Amino acid sequence: MRGLYAITPPDLSTPDLIAKVRAALQGGVTMLQYREKSADSRKRLHEAQALRQLCHDFAAWFVVNDDIDLAHAVEADAVHIGRDDRRPEDDTLAFGVSCYNDFHLAEAACRQGATYIAFGAVFASGTKPAAVHAPLNLFQQASTLGLPRVAIGGITLATAPVVIAAGADAVAVISDLFQADDIAERAQRYQQLFFRAAHESK
């Protein structure tokens, strides 16, 4: 689990969402999280099914945000949950956990069987402006847990190298990816940062 972790942007029509996600996957996205707060359950099911198939076509993980039932319904690879959300009740569904800026939450997630942990916001986030700040030293500290570490919050191509150098295995991006003029090219540039970091560490 390493590379660009894309999170779907809000307020898109279904055709626009699918087109943008396809471009991101063509650029090399390794994980996609479907985050949709709409109360229209039929729309969410339709979109999740379409995105799950796209992700599998490109050999990328498909993750559903905060909806275990939907994740099961579309056979997602994982569900992403927050501090107070319900954990999966069986071991058939992988899950990641938002740990914000709290190493103790990461320890608890590890004990509960999490597949990966996420810290953020590492930088000021336009999506969640009130989010707590997560210092970069958390990624090195959490290396002792043996779980992939995802960084989220205000990450751009300019700031991603600092986050990767701090120990993040993946960077979660919304705006800087999906608002790019060429989404596939932007995704490729993120992936190149990970390739470069792996080469420099040898």
N, C-alpha and C positions, 0 to 999 in steps of 0.2 A: 504494500500500500504506500505508493510514493508518487508524487506529482501534483498535477492541478486538479483540485476538487471544486467543481463548478456547482453553484447553487442557483436554481432557476429564479429569474426576476419576477416581480409581481406585475399584475395588471396587463397581461398580454392575451391576445386572442389565441385560441388553440393552434391555428395554423402558424402564427408568428412564433409562438413558443417552440413548436416542433422544428421549424426552420432554423431558429437560432441555436437550439440544442444540437441539431445535426451538424451545423457548422463548427460548434465547439468540439464535438466528438471527432470530426474530421481533423481538427487541429491537434488532437492527442489527449483530450481530457481523460483522466483515469477513473474518476468517480463523479457522479452527478447526483445531487440531492434535489428532489422535487419538493419545493416548499410552496404550498398553496393554501391560503386561509379561507378560500371561498366556501360558503355554506352549500353550494351546489354539488351534492355528492356524486351525481351522474357525470358532471363535467370533470370532477377530480378523478373519478375512476377511469374515464375515457382517456384523459391526459396521461395518467400514470401508466396505463396499459401501453399506450403508444411510446412513451419515453422508455419504459422498461425494455420494450423490444428493440428500440434504437440502441440503447446502451449495450445490450447483448450482441447486437450486430457488430458493434465496434469493440467488443471485449472489455467494456468498462463496467464498473460497479454501479448499480442503481439503488439509491437510498431514498426512502420516504421520510419526510420530516414529521415527527410527532403524531403518527397515526399507525399504530400497530395493526389494526384491522385492515386498513388499506394496503399496508405492506404485505400482509399475508394474502390478500385478495389478488394482488398482481404478481405474487411470487417475487417480491423485491429481494435484493441481496442483503439489505440491512434496513434498519430504521434508526433515525437519529432522534434522541430524546434529550430533554433538559433536566435540570436538577430535581424538579418536582413531578416529572412525568412518570407514568406507569412503565415498568420494565416488562419486556416480553416474559410470558409465563412458561415458555418452553425453550429448548435449546435449538430449535430449527431456524431461528431468525437471529442473525448477527445484529449487534447494535453498537452505536457510538453514543458518547455522552458529552454534552457541553459541561465543562468544568470551570468556565469563566476565568477567574484569576486565583482559583483555590486548589492548591496541591492536595489538600485532604479530600476534596471531592474526586480527584483523579485516583487517589488510593482506594476510595470506596468503590468507584466504578470498576477498578481492576479486580477487587474482591468479588464483585457481583457478576463478573464474567464478560465485561465489555470487550468489544472487538477493537475499538480505538477510542481515544480521548481527544477532546478539542479544547483549546484555550483561546480566549479572546474577550474583548476586542484588543488586538495588539496595537492597532492605531485607531484614530478617530473614525467611526463608522457612519457613513451617510444613511445606511439602512437602519441601524440602531444607535442613534446619537447619544442615548443615555446609558449605553453599555459600559460596564466597568472596564478599567484598563488592566490588561494582563501583561506583566513584564516578560521580556524575552528570556530571562534566566529560568523561567518555569520549564522551558523545553529541555534544557540540560538537566534540571532537577528531576523531571519526569522520565528521563532515560532509564532510571533504575527500575521502572515498572514493567518494562519490556513490551509496551503497547505502542503502536503507531501514534504519533502526535500530530494533530491537525491545528494549524493556525488560522484564525478568522478575524476579520474586522479591519476594514480600510486598507487592505493589501492591494498594491499596484505593482506593475513591472519594476518600478523604481525602488520599491521597498522590499519586494519579495526576496532578493538576495540576502538581505540582513536576517530575515526570518529563517531562511533555509540554513544559513551559517550558524544560527542559534540552536539548531537541532530539530526544526520542524520537518516531518516526513512528507507533509502535504500542506498546500496553502489553499484555503477556501476563498473563492472570489465570486462576486456577483457583478457589480457595476463596471469594474475595469475590464471585464471580459465581455459582457453582453451589451455594453454600450459602445464597444469598439466598432469602427467602420468596417473592419475585416475581422470577424470573430475567429475564424479558423487560423488566421495569421497570428492573432494575439495569443491564442491558446498554444500555438507552436512555440512562440517566444517564451512563454512560461515553462513549457516542457524543456526547452533548451537550457534554462537556468538549472534545472535538476541534473541534466546530463553533464553540464559544466561542473557543477558542484561534486558530482560523483567522480569525474575525471581528476579534479584537483585534489581529491582526498586520497587518491592512490599513491 
